[in-house]
Amino acid sequence: MHRAWPPALATLLLAGALFGTAGWVPSAVDSGLSAVDDRLTGDGKKEAAERAAERARQAAERAERVKHEPYCTRRPGPYQREVEGYLGLPADGRQSRTDCRTIQAYQRDRGLAETAGLADAATHGQLALENIGPDPDPGGRCPRDEGRIVCVDLTRQLLWVSDGGRKVYGAVPVRSGRAGRETRTGLHTIWLRDRDEWSWMFGEPMPYAQYFDQGQALHGVMDRDIHRPIGSHGCVNLRLKDAEALWGLLRDGDPVFVYGERPAPR
């Protein structure tokens, strides 16, 4: 017949499972058994001791395992469903332990700033970038009869260069203008280039700047996270290595076509 745990012992065992320290549980269990000696005799006391020892062992194992695992957030990220879909996880928008560990492993492998398993903008952007096919513009939104042209897709926050419809550079991630300072869409032309430009208005360097629409330019940024949700002041920000590559590839007079709409920050 099933025997209910005495209340005092049940409380101690629950505390042992929660706090999970190998040294504390056995002594607590011993005290609990002493308190109920008058209710457990013979086989009953032996069975209770064996169960308590097994629970203590499991708690110690959990504590040791958690001690060596990196922190993993329980909070779903702003791009939870999309990241789950890219990684082949159930796209339910909820953060399970498996979700977090899978996302975290991807982040650590790619060297992303976020490594706690949060499905943030940078993780989503990197996954989207890796899942682009050989043609980043299958719908033909960017003109293909302009010769060499820079294509900027604000919706996907991507840039590439094509020549006669053939991709010659990219696609690479970008950060376009924030709300109120949107990067202007349409067909533009590079009219000024400055390798060591400096923004006196915002007090920031603009390496490898190539202006295409008045004060809006393609240029590199020093910060590590190109996917920062807030957006730029209107320019098309690039990773430094991409800005340098475009500097060597483009010339004054080259067309820049900007289309789409930057997604609102999540």
N, C-alpha and C positions, 0 to 999 in steps of 0.2 A: 504494500500500500504506500502511496506517495506521502511523504512526511514534509510538512511546511517548515521552512527555516524559522528558527526563533527570531523574533524581531531584533534583538541586540546583535546577533551574529549576522543577520541579513544586512543590517546597516553598515557594519564594519566591512563586509565583503564588497558592498557597493562602493564604499569609499576607497577600498583598495583598487577596484577596477578603474575608478576615475583618476586617482592620483598616480597609480601604477609604479610606485618605487619598490624595487625588489627588497630593500631592507626593512621597510615599514610594514608590509603586508603580513609576513609571518608572525611578527610580534603582536600585531593587532589581533590576528586570528587566535593566537594563543590566549590572549586576554579574554577574547569573546568566549572561547571554549571553557575557560576557567569560570566565567560568569554563569555558564549554563550546565556545569558539571552535574547538578542535581537532576537535570532533565535528559541527559544523554548518558547511557551506560553501555558497556560492551561494544557490540557491532555498530550501534548507532554512533557512538563517539568516534570509532575508527573511521566509519564512512564519512562523517562530517570533517574529520581531519584531512582525509585524502582529498575530498572535494576542495577544501580550503587551500591545500597545498597546490593543487592543479590550477586554481584560480590565481594564486600568487605567481606561479610560474608563467602563466599566460600574460599576466599584467607586466611582469618583468620583461618578457619578450617584446611586448608592445612598446614599452618605454625605451628599450634599447634600439628598436627599429626606428622609432620616431626621432630619436636623438641623432641618428645619422642621415636622415632625410632632409633635404632643403625645404624651407617653408613653401607651402602651396596654398593659395588663397581659395576660400570657399565662395567668393563673390563672383557672379557672372559678369563678364566684361561687356562693353558697349557693342562689340561685334561678335557676341557669343555664337549666334546661330551660323553666321558666315564662316567663322573659324572652325566650328565643329564640322560644317559641311566639307570644307577644304581638307580637313584631316581625317575624313571618313568616320567621324563620330556621330552618334544620334543627334540630329540638329533640333534639339528641343529647347534651346535657350537657357537651360539650367546647368549649373556647374556641379558635376559629380567629381568624385575623387579620381576616377579614370580620366575624365575630361581634363582636369587640372594637370595631372602628371603627363599626359600626352602633349598638351599645349606647352607645358614647362620644358619638356625634353626638346621640342622644336625650337623654342626660344633660345635655349642654351646652345643648341647645335648651330644656330644662325648668328650667335653673338649679339642678340638684341638686348636693349637696355632693360626691358621688363623680363624678369626671369621667375616670377612667382605664379605663372600660369594664368594671368589675367588676359582675356581676349581683347587687347587694346588696339588702337588704330595702327600702330607700328607692326604688330603681328599680322593683322588683317592685310595691311599694305604689302608686306613681304610675301605673304601667301598668294595674294592676287597677282603680284609680279611674276612669281614662279609658275603660275598657271596660265600665263598668256601663251597663245599658240605662236607659230612662226610668223603669222601676219597679225600685228597688233590692231589693225584697222580693217577687219573683214567686211564691214559695212561700207567702206569707201568714203567715210566722212571727210577725211583730209584730201585735198586736191592731189591728183596724180599726174597732172600735165604741167607742173611748174618747175620741172627739173629738181634740183636739190631743194628740199623744203623741211622746215622744222614743224612737227605736228605736236600740239599740246592738247591733250584730252583732260579737261577739268573734272569731268565726272569720275574718271578712274584715277586722276592725279598721276598721269603718265606723260612722258615725252619720248619721241623717237624722231629720227631723221630718215627720210626716204629720198630716193633719186629715181625719177621716172617710174614711181610705184614700187621700187625695190628698196627694202629697208637696209640702211647702211650703218645705223647706230641705234642702240636701245632695243626695247623700251626700258626707260629708267624712271624711278619715282621722282615726283616733284612736289613742291608745296606752293600753291597759288594763293591769291589774295583772299583775305578774310572778309566777312560780311561788312559792307560799307566801304571796302577798299578792293573790290573784286578786280581780278585780272580781266582786261577788256577782250571780248571775243572778236573774231573776224580775221581777215587776211592783212598782215602787217609786213614790214620790211626792216631788217637790221640796218640802222642808220648811224650808229656810233658804237665803238668798242673801246674798252679801257681795261687792261689786264689788272691794274692795281687800283680800281675805283674805291672810293670811300663815300658813304652817305653822311653828309653833314647834317641832314635833317634828322636822322635817327641815330647817328653816332655809331655806325657799324661798318665793317669792311664789306665790300661787294666784289670779291675776286672774280676775274674773268667775266666782267660785265659786258653784255651785248644788248644794247637798247633796241627795242623793236616798236614801241609805241609811246612816244613822248618820254616820260620818266620811268616807264615800266621796262624791265630788262630781264634777260636770263642771267643768272649769276650764282656763284657758289655760296654756301653758308658754312660756318665753322661748327655749329652745333651738331651733335651726333644723330639726333632724331629728326629726320626729314619729314616724318609723318606727324609731327606735333599738330594737334587738331586746330589750334587757333588760327593758323594761316599767316601769310605774309602781309606786307603793306601794299601789295599789288603786283610785285615782281614775281617771276617764276623762279623759286628757289631750287637749287640743285645740290646734290652731294658734291663736295669739292672735286673728287676725281672725275665726275661726269661733266662739271663745268669746265674743267681743264681740257677734257677730250673734245668738247664742243668748240672750245676756243681754237683748237688746231684744225677743226673740220670746217667751220663756217667762215664766211667773209661778209663784208659790207654788201648790202643789196640782196642778201639771201632772204627769201620769204619765210614768215612765221605764221602758221595758221592755228588759231586758238578756238576751241569749240567746247560745248557742254556747259555744265554748271557744277561748281564745287559743292559736294555734299555738306549739309549742315553738321557741325560738330556734335558728337554723341556723348 
